[in-house]
């Protein structure tokens, strides 16, 4: 039961930290685009007026924004968790590939 409460608390903490981080990341990406290009960022790949360079540039800039937001969310949530609970946050689930490797080693 405590493990379930810990995981639920962790999810709530990451959501509480992630929402403002996500908003800030979106605004940051849009400002970076505006500083580099005076045009509005391409919003849809199906738009016939979007050229490849703009579409790829926006995709790359957005990907960096998402990666930074993810890192900031996890680090920020960990800091908040330690301050509130006084312990390390619950471990993040391993990636599926890591689980498959572990299972393969166990059966070998």
C-alpha positions as CSV (number, residue, x, y, z in Angstrom):
1,X,0.0,0.0,0.0
2,X,2.8,2.4,0.9
3,X,4.4,1.7,-2.5
4,X,1.2,2.6,-4.3
5,X,0.8,5.8,-2.3
6,X,4.5,6.7,-3.0
7,X,4.0,6.2,-6.8
8,X,0.8,8.2,-6.8
9,X,2.5,11.0,-4.8
10,X,5.4,10.9,-7.3
11,X,3.0,11.2,-10.2
12,X,1.2,14.1,-8.6
13,X,4.5,15.8,-7.9
14,X,5.8,15.4,-11.5
15,X,2.5,16.7,-12.8
16,X,2.6,19.7,-10.5
17,X,6.2,20.5,-11.5
18,X,5.7,19.5,-15.2
19,X,2.8,21.8,-16.0
20,X,4.6,25.1,-15.4
21,X,7.9,23.7,-16.9
22,X,6.0,22.7,-20.0
23,X,4.4,26.1,-20.4
24,X,7.8,27.8,-19.9
25,X,9.4,25.4,-22.4
26,X,6.7,26.2,-25.0
27,X,7.2,29.9,-24.6
28,X,11.0,29.5,-24.7
29,X,10.9,27.6,-28.0
30,X,8.5,30.1,-29.5
31,X,10.8,33.0,-28.4
32,X,13.9,31.2,-29.7
33,X,12.1,30.8,-33.1
34,X,11.1,34.4,-33.1
35,X,14.6,35.5,-32.4
36,X,16.0,33.4,-35.3
37,X,13.2,33.8,-37.8
38,X,10.7,36.6,-38.2
39,X,8.1,34.3,-39.6
40,X,5.6,32.4,-37.5
41,X,6.7,28.9,-36.7
42,X,5.2,26.2,-38.9
43,X,2.3,24.5,-37.1
44,X,1.4,21.8,-39.5
45,X,3.5,19.6,-41.8
46,X,0.5,19.5,-44.2
47,X,0.6,23.2,-44.8
48,X,1.7,23.7,-48.4
49,X,3.5,27.0,-47.7
50,X,5.9,25.4,-45.2
51,X,9.3,24.7,-46.7
52,X,11.5,21.8,-45.6
53,X,14.1,24.0,-43.8
54,X,11.5,25.7,-41.6
55,X,9.7,22.4,-40.9
56,X,12.9,20.7,-39.9
57,X,14.2,23.6,-37.9
58,X,10.9,23.9,-35.9
59,X,11.0,20.1,-35.3
60,X,14.5,20.2,-34.0
61,X,13.9,23.2,-31.8
62,X,10.7,21.6,-30.5
63,X,12.6,18.4,-29.7
64,X,15.2,20.2,-27.8
65,X,12.5,22.1,-25.9
66,X,10.8,18.8,-25.0
67,X,14.0,17.2,-23.8
68,X,15.0,20.1,-21.7
69,X,11.5,20.3,-20.2
70,X,11.6,16.6,-19.4
71,X,14.9,16.9,-17.7
72,X,13.8,20.0,-15.7
73,X,10.6,18.3,-14.7
74,X,12.4,15.2,-13.3
75,X,15.1,17.1,-11.6
76,X,12.7,19.7,-10.2
77,X,10.2,17.0,-9.0
78,X,13.0,15.1,-7.4
79,X,14.1,18.2,-5.4
80,X,10.5,18.9,-4.4
81,X,10.0,15.2,-3.4
82,X,13.2,15.2,-1.2
83,X,12.1,18.5,0.5
84,X,8.6,17.3,1.2
85,X,9.2,13.6,2.0
86,X,12.8,13.6,3.2
87,X,13.7,10.5,1.0
88,X,14.6,9.7,-2.5
89,X,11.7,9.5,-5.0
90,X,10.4,6.1,-6.1
91,X,12.5,4.6,-8.9
92,X,11.4,5.5,-12.4
93,X,10.3,2.4,-14.4
94,X,13.1,1.0,-16.5
95,X,12.8,1.2,-20.2
96,X,11.3,-1.8,-22.0
97,X,14.6,-2.7,-23.6
98,X,16.3,-2.8,-20.2
99,X,13.5,-5.0,-18.8
100,X,13.9,-7.4,-21.8
101,X,17.7,-7.6,-21.2
102,X,17.2,-8.4,-17.6
103,X,14.6,-11.1,-18.4
104,X,17.0,-12.6,-21.0
105,X,19.8,-12.8,-18.5
106,X,17.5,-14.3,-15.9
107,X,16.4,-17.1,-18.3
108,X,19.9,-17.8,-19.6
